[in-house]
Amino acid sequence: MRKWPQVWGANMTFRRELFERIGGFDTRLGGIGKKLYRGEEIDLINRALDRGLKIVYDPAVTVFHRIDATRTRRAYFRKLIFEASEGDARADRVCNERTLLGAPLWRYRTALIEFWKWMGSLLLRRPNAFDQQLDWLSSVGRLSGYWKGARQRRRERAGPELGD
C-alpha cells in the first residue's frame, strides 16, 4: 500500500511533460461553484506516483498568502471540513461493501460515534470540543458525498429523460 503524498495544495509547479504523460487535473474534483471541494492535486500526484514518477518538495521556495479574515473563523473551517469530505466521498466508488443510500454502513456508525464524542467534549467543556465537531462534520460530509455520488450515478445510468 502506497503512503499518501506529503505534498498537496496550492502553489505547486509541474513540468509540462507531466501533463502530457498522465493527463491534466480531473475536473470532476476540486471546487465546484461555491463548494470547497478538494482533491484534484492529490489525484494528479497519485497518478504520477502510480507511474513511478517522483514528487519533490523544495523548502527553498517561499510563498506568501493574503488570507481573508473570514478564512480564519470557525464557520469557515466548519464549511471547509464538511465540503472537502463531501467532495472526497462524491468521487469515491464504493465496491464490495454493504451500503445504505450509497454510503458504506460503517460510515453511519462512525458519524454517530463522532457526534457523541463532540457532545461529550462540549458538555464537559473540554478544549478539544471544536476539533471533535470538525471530526463529526467530516463524517457527515462524507455521508452527504456518498449520497450525492450515488444519486449522480443513478442519473447517469438512467440517461436523458424523455422530452429533453
PAZAPA-4460 file (N, C-alpha, C; in steps of 0.05 Angstrom, whole numbers, plus 32768, in hexadecimal, padded with zeros to 4 digits):
% residues 164
    n_x    n_y    n_z   ca_x   ca_y   ca_z    c_x    c_y    c_z   seq   type   mol
   8011   7FE8   8000   8000   8000   8000   8012   8019   8000     1      M     A
   800C   802B   7FEE   801C   8043   7FEB   8014   8057   8001     2      R     A
   8028   8065   800B   8023   807A   801F   8016   8092   8010     3      K     A
   8006   80A2   801F   7FFB   80BA   8013   8012   80CE   800E     4      W     A
   8010   80DC   7FF8   8025   80F0   7FF3   8025   8106   8009     5      P     A
   803C   8110   800E   803E   8124   8023   8040   8140   8017     6      Q     A
   8039   8143   7FFE   8037   815D   7FF2   801B   8160   7FE6     7      V     A
   800F   8177   7FE9   7FF4   817B   7FDE   7FEE   8199   7FE0     8      W     A
   7FDA   81A1   7FD2   7FD0   81BC   7FD4   7FD9   81CF   7FBF     9      G     A
   7FD5   81E8   7FC5   7FDC   81FE   7FB2   7FFA   8201   7FB0    10      A     A
   8002   8211   7F9C   801E   8218   7F98   8030   8201   7F90    11      N     A
   8025   81EF   7F81   8035   81DA   7F76   803D   81E1   7F5A    12      M     A
   8054   81D7   7F52   805C   81DA   7F36   8061   81BE   7F2A    13      T     A
   805B   81BB   7F11   805E   81A2   7F03   806B   81A7   7EE8    14      F     A
   807B   8195   7EDF   8085   8196   7EC4   806F   818F   7EB1    15      R     A
   806F   819B   7E99   805B   8196   7E85   805A   8178   7E7E    16      R     A
   8071   816B   7E7E   8073   814F   7E77   8061   813D   7E89    17      E     A
   805E   8146   7EA2   804D   8137   7EB5   8031   8135   7EAA    18      L     A
   8026   814C   7EA1   800B   814C   7E97   8009   813C   7E7D    19      F     A
   801E   813E   7E6D   801E   812F   7E54   801E   8111   7E59    20      E     A
   802B   8109   7E6F   802E   80ED   7E76   8016   80E1   7E84    21      R     A
   800B   80F0   7E98   7FF6   80E4   7EA8   7FDB   80F3   7EA5    22      I     A
   7FDA   8108   7E95   7FC1   8117   7E92   7FC0   812E   7EA6    23      G     A
   7FAB   813D   7EA3   7FA8   8155   7EB5   7F99   814F   7ECE    24      G     A
   7F90   8165   7EDB   7F81   8162   7EF3   7F65   8157   7EEC    25      F     A
   7F5A   8147   7EFE   7F3F   813C   7EFB   7F2C   8151   7F02    26      D     A
   7F1D   815B   7EEF   7F0A   8172   7EF3   7EF2   816A   7F04    27      T     A
   7EEE   8150   7F08   7ED8   8147   7F1A   7EDF   814C   7F37    28      R     A
   7EF9   8150   7F3C   7F02   8155   7F58   7F07   8173   7F5B    29      L     A
   7F0D   817A   7F73   7F13   8197   7F78   7EFA   81A7   7F7B    30      G     A
   7EFE   81C1   7F7E   7EE8   81D3   7F82   7ED3   81D2   7F6C    31      G     A
   7EBA   81D1   7F74   7EA3   81D2   7F62   7E91   81E8   7F6B    32      I     A
   7E8E   81FD   7F5C   7E7E   8214   7F65   7E8A   821F   7F7E    33      G     A
   7E7A   8222   7F93   7E84   822C   7FAC   7E8B   8216   7FC0    34      K     A
   7E8A   81FD   7FB7   7E91   81E6   7FC8   7EB0   81E6   7FCB    35      K     A
   7EB9   81E0   7FE3   7ED5   81DF   7FE9   7EE0   81C2   7FE6    36      L     A
   7ED8   81B5   7FD0   7EE2   819B   7FCB   7F00   819C   7FC6    37      Y     A
   7F0E   8187   7FCB   7F2B   8185   7FC7   7F32   816C   7FB9    38      R     A
   7F4C   8167   7FB5   7F55   814D   7FAC   7F61   814B   7F91    39      G     A
   7F5E   815F   7F80   7F68   815C   7F65   7F86   815A   7F64    40      E     A
   7F94   8167   7F77   7FB1   8165   7F77   7FBA   814B   7F82    41      E     A
   7FAC   8140   7F96   7FB2   8126   7FA1   7FAF   8110   7F8B    42      I     A
   7F99   8112   7F7C   7F95   8100   7F67   7FAB   8101   7F52    43      D     A
   7FB4   8119   7F4B   7FCA   811C   7F38   7FE4   8110   7F42    44      L     A
   7FEA   8115   7F5B   8002   810A   7F68   8000   80EC   7F6A    45      I     A
   7FE9   80E1   7F71   7FE6   80C4   7F73   7FEA   80B7   7F57    46      N     A
   7FE0   80C3   7F42   7FE4   80B8   7F28   8001   80B9   7F20    47      R     A
   800F   80CE   7F27   802C   80D0   7F22   803B   80BA   7F31    48      A     A
   8035   80B7   7F4B   8042   80A3   7F5B   803C   8086   7F51    49      L     A
   8024   8082   7F48   801D   8068   7F3D   802D   8061   7F25    50      D     A
   8037   8075   7F16   8047   8070   7EFF   8065   8071   7F05    51      R     A
   806B   8072   7F1F   8087   8071   7F27   8096   808C   7F26    52      G     A
   8087   80A2   7F22   8094   80BC   7F21   809A   80C6   7F3D    53      L     A
   80AC   80D9   7F3F   80B3   80E4   7F59   80A5   80FF   7F5D    54      K     A
   809E   8104   7F76   8092   811D   7F7E   80A6   8129   7F92    55      I     A
   80AE   8142   7F8E   80C3   814E   7F9D   80B8   8167   7FAC    56      V     A
   80C0   816A   7FC5   80BA   8181   7FD4   80D4   8192   7FD6    57      Y     A
   80D2   81AB   7FD1   80E9   81BD   7FD2   80E5   81D2   7FE8    58      D     A
   80F1   81CE   7FFF   80ED   81E1   8016   80F8   81FD   8010    59      P     A
   8108   8200   7FFC   8113   821A   7FF6   80FF   822D   7FE9    60      A     A
   80E9   8222   7FDE   80D4   8232   7FD2   80C2   823D   7FE8    61      V     A
   80BF   8257   7FE8   80AE   8264   7FFC   8097   8272   7FEE    62      T     A
   807F   826E   7FF9   8067   827A   7FEE   8059   8288   8005    63      V     A
   8050   82A1   7FFF   8042   82B0   8013   8025   82B2   800A    64      F     A
   8012   82AF   801C   7FF6   82B0   8016   7FE9   82C7   8025    65      H     A
   7FD6   82D3   8019   7FC4   82E5   8027   7FAA   82D5   802C    66      R     A
   7FA4   82D0   8044   7F8D   82C1   804C   7F77   82D4   8055    67      I     A
   7F60   82D3   8049   7F49   82E3   8051   7F42   82DC   806E    68      D     A
   7F3A   82EF   807D   7F33   82EA   8099   7F1D   82D5   809D    69      A     A
   7F0B   82D3   808A   7EF5   82BF   808C   7F01   82A2   808C    70      T     A
   7F18   829F   8081   7F24   8284   807F   7F34   827D   8099    71      R     A
   7F32   828E   80AD   7F3E   8288   80C7   7F29   8282   80DC    72      T     A
   7F10   8282   80D4   7EFA   827F   80E7   7EF1   8262   80E8    73      R     A
   7EE5   825A   80FE   7EDC   823F   8102   7EC7   8237   80ED    74      R     A
   7EB6   8249   80E5   7EA1   8243   80D1   7EAE   823A   80B7    75      A     A
   7EC4   8247   80AF   7ED1   823F   8097   7EDD   8223   8099    76      Y     A
   7EE9   821D   80B0   7EF4   8202   80B3   7EDE   81EC   80B4    77      F     A
   7EC7   81F3   80BF   7EB1   81E0   80BF   7EA9   81DA   80A2    78      R     A
   7EA5   81EF   8093   7E9E   81EC   8076   7EB3   81DE   8067    79      K     A
   7ECC   81E5   806B   7EE2   81D8   805D   7EE4   81BA   8062    80      L     A
   7EE3   81B2   807B   7EE5   8196   8082   7ECD   8186   8078    81      I     A
   7EB5   8191   807B   7E9D   8183   8071   7E9F   817F   8052    82      F     A
   7EA4   8195   8044   7EA3   8194   8027   7EBB   8185   801B    83      E     A
   7ED2   8187   8027   7EE9   8178   801D   7EE4   815A   8020    84      A     A
   7ED8   8152   8037   7ED1   8136   803B   7EBB   812D   8028    85      S     A
   7EA8   813E   8024   7E92   8139   8011   7E9D   8134   7FF5    86      E     A
   7EAF   8146   7FED   7EBB   8143   7FD2   7ECC   812A   7FCF    87      G     A
   7EDB   8123   7FE4   7EEA   810A   7FE3   7ED8   80F2   7FDF    88      D     A
   7EC2   80F1   7FEE   7EB0   80DA   7FEC   7EA0   80DA   7FD2    89      A     A
   7E9A   80F1   7FC8   7E8B   80F3   7FAE   7E9A   80E4   7F98    90      R     A
   7EB4   80E7   7F98   7EC5   80DB   7F83   7ECC   80BE   7F89    91      A     A
   7EC7   80B5   7FA2   7ECF   809A   7FAA   7EBB   8085   7F9F    92      D     A
   7EC5   806F   7F97   7EB4   8059   7F8E   7EB4   8043   7FA4    93      R     A
   7E9D   803D   7FAF   7E9B   8028   7FC3   7E99   800D   7FB6    94      V     A
   7EAB   7FFC   7FBB   7EAB   7FE1   7FAF   7EAB   7FCC   7FC5    95      C     A
   7E9C   7FB7   7FC0   7E9C   7FA0   7FD2   7E96   7FA6   7FEF    96      N     A
   7E86   7FBA   7FF4   7E7E   7FC1   800F   7E60   7FC3   8010    97      E     A
   7E55   7FBD   8027   7E38   7FC1   802B   7E33   7FDE   802E    98      R     A
   7E1F   7FE8   8021   7E1A   8005   8021   7DFD   800B   8028    99      T     A
   7DF8   8023   8030   7DDD   802D   8034   7DDD   8049   8027   100      L     A
   7DCC   804D   8013   7DCB   8066   8004   7DE5   806D   7FF7   101      L     A
   7DF5   8059   7FF1   7E0F   805E   7FE3   7E27   8061   7FF5   102      G     A
   7E22   8062   8010   7E38   8065   8023   7E3E   804B   8031   103      A     A
   7E57   8044   8035   7E5D   802C   8044   7E50   802D   8060   104      P     A
   7E46   8016   8069   7E38   8015   8082   7E4A   801F   8099   105      L     A
   7E63   8018   8099   7E75   8020   80AF   7E78   803E   80B1   106      W     A
   7E73   804D   809C   7E75   806A   809D   7E5F   8076   80AF   107      R     A
   7E48   806A   80B0   7E32   8074   80C1   7E3A   8071   80DF   108      Y     A
   7E46   805A   80E5   7E4F   8055   8100   7E65   8069   8108   109      R     A
   7E78   806E   80F6   7E8D   8081   80FB   7E81   809D   8100   110      T     A
   7E6E   80A5   80F0   7E62   80C0   80F4   7E54   80C2   8110   111      A     A
   7E47   80AC   8118   7E39   80AC   8132   7E4E   80AE   8148   112      L     A
   7E63   809E   8146   7E78   809F   815B   7E85   80BA   815D   113      I     A
   7E8B   80C6   8145   7E97   80E1   8145   7E84   80F6   8151   114      E     A
   7E6A   80F3   814D   7E56   8105   8158   7E57   8104   8177   115      F     A
   7E57   80EB   8181   7E57   80E8   819F   7E72   80F1   81AB   116      W     A
   7E88   80EE   819D   7EA1   80F8   81A7   7EA0   8117   81A9   117      K     A
   7E95   8123   8194   7E92   8140   8194   7E80   8149   81AB   118      W     A
   7E69   813C   81AE   7E57   8144   81C3   7E64   8141   81DE   119      M     A
   7E72   812B   81E2   7E80   8127   81FC   7E94   813D   8201   120      G     A
   7EA4   8144   81ED   7EB8   8159   81F1   7EAB   8174   81F6   121      S     A
   7E95   8179   81E8   7E86   8192   81EB   7E7A   8195   8207   122      L     A
   7E6D   817F   820F   7E60   8180   822A   7E74   8181   8241   123      L     A
   7E8C   8175   823D   7EA0   8176   8251   7EB3   818E   824E   124      L     A
   7EAD   819F   823B   7EBC   81B7   8235   7EDA   81B1   8231   125      R     A
   7EDF   819C   8222   7EFB   8195   821C   7F05   81A7   8206   126      R     A
   7F1F   81AD   8206   7F2A   81BF   81F1   7F2A   81B3   81D5   127      P     A
   7F26   8198   81D3   7F26   818C   81B9   7F0A   818A   81AD   128      N     A
   7EF7   8198   81B8   7EDB   8196   81AE   7ED9   819F   8191   129      A     A
   7EE7   81B4   8189   7EE5   81BD   816E   7EF1   81A8   815B   130      F     A
   7F08   819C   8163   7F14   8187   8152   7F01   816F   814F   131      D     A
   7EF3   8168   8165   7EE0   8152   8164   7EC9   8159   8151   132      Q     A
   7EC0   8173   8152   7EAB   817B   8140   7EB4   8179   8123   133      Q     A
   7ECD   8180   811D   7ED7   817E   8102   7ED9   8160   80F9   134      L     A
   7EE0   814E   810C   7EE1   8132   8105   7EC5   8128   80FE   135      D     A
   7EB1   8131   810D   7E95   8129   8108   7E8C   8135   80ED   136      W     A
   7E92   814E   80E8   7E8B   815A   80CE   7E98   814C   80B6   137      L     A
   7EB0   8143   80BA   7EBE   8133   80A5   7EAE   8119   80A0   138      S     A
   7EA6   810C   80B5   7E96   80F3   80B2   7E7C   80F8   80A4   139      S     A
   7E6E   810D   80AC   7E54   8114   80A0   7E58   811D   8083   140      V     A
   7E6D   812C   807E   7E73   8135   8063   7E78   811D   8050   141      G     A
   7E86   8109   805A   7E8B   80F1   804B   7E71   80E3   8044   142      R     A
   7E5F   80E0   8058   7E45   80D4   8053   7E37   80E3   803D   143      L     A
   7E36   80FD   803F   7E29   810E   802B   7E35   810A   8010   144      S     A
   7E4F   8108   800E   7E5D   8104   7FF5   7E56   80E9   7FE9   145      G     A
   7E55   80D4   7FF9   7E4D   80BA   7FEF   7E31   80BB   7FE4   146      Y     A
   7E1F   80C8   7FF3   7E03   80CA   7FE9   7E02   80D9   7FCF   147      W     A
   7E10   80EF   7FCD   7E10   80FF   7FB4   7E1D   80EF   7F9D   148      K     A
   7E32   80E1   7FA3   7E40   80D2   7F8E   7E2E   80BB   7F84   149      G     A
   7E20   80AE   7F96   7E0E   8098   7F8E   7DF7   80A3   7F7D   150      A     A
   7DEC   80BA   7F85   7DD6   80C6   7F76   7DDF   80CE   7F5A   151      R     A
   7DF8   80D9   7F58   7E02   80E1   7F3E   7E07   80C9   7F2C   152      Q     A
   7E11   80B3   7F38   7E16   809B   7F28   7DFB   808F   7F1E   153      R     A
   7DE6   8091   7F2F   7DCC   8087   7F26   7DC2   8097   7F0F   154      R     A
   7DC5   80B2   7F11   7DBD   80C3   7EFA   7DCC   80BD   7EE1   155      R     A
   7DE6   80B8   7EE3   7DF6   80B2   7ECC   7DED   8098   7EBF   156      E     A
   7DE7   8084   7ED0   7DDD   806A   7EC5   7DC2   806C   7EB8   157      R     A
   7DB1   807E   7EC3   7D96   8081   7EB8   7D96   808E   7E9D   158      A     A
   7DAB   809E   7E97   7DAD   80AC   7E7E   7D9A   80C4   7E7D   159      G     A
   7D98   80D0   7E65   7D87   80E8   7E63   7D6A   80E1   7E66   160      P     A
   7D5B   80F2   7E73   7D3F   80ED   7E77   7D30   80F3   7E5D   161      E     A
   7D19   80E5   7E5B   7D08   80E9   7E43   7CFF   8106   7E42   162      L     A
   7CFF   8111   7E2A   7CF6   812C   7E26   7D0C   8140   7E27   163      G     A
   7D25   8138   7E2D   7D3B   814B   7E2D   7D44   8151   7E11   164      D     A
***
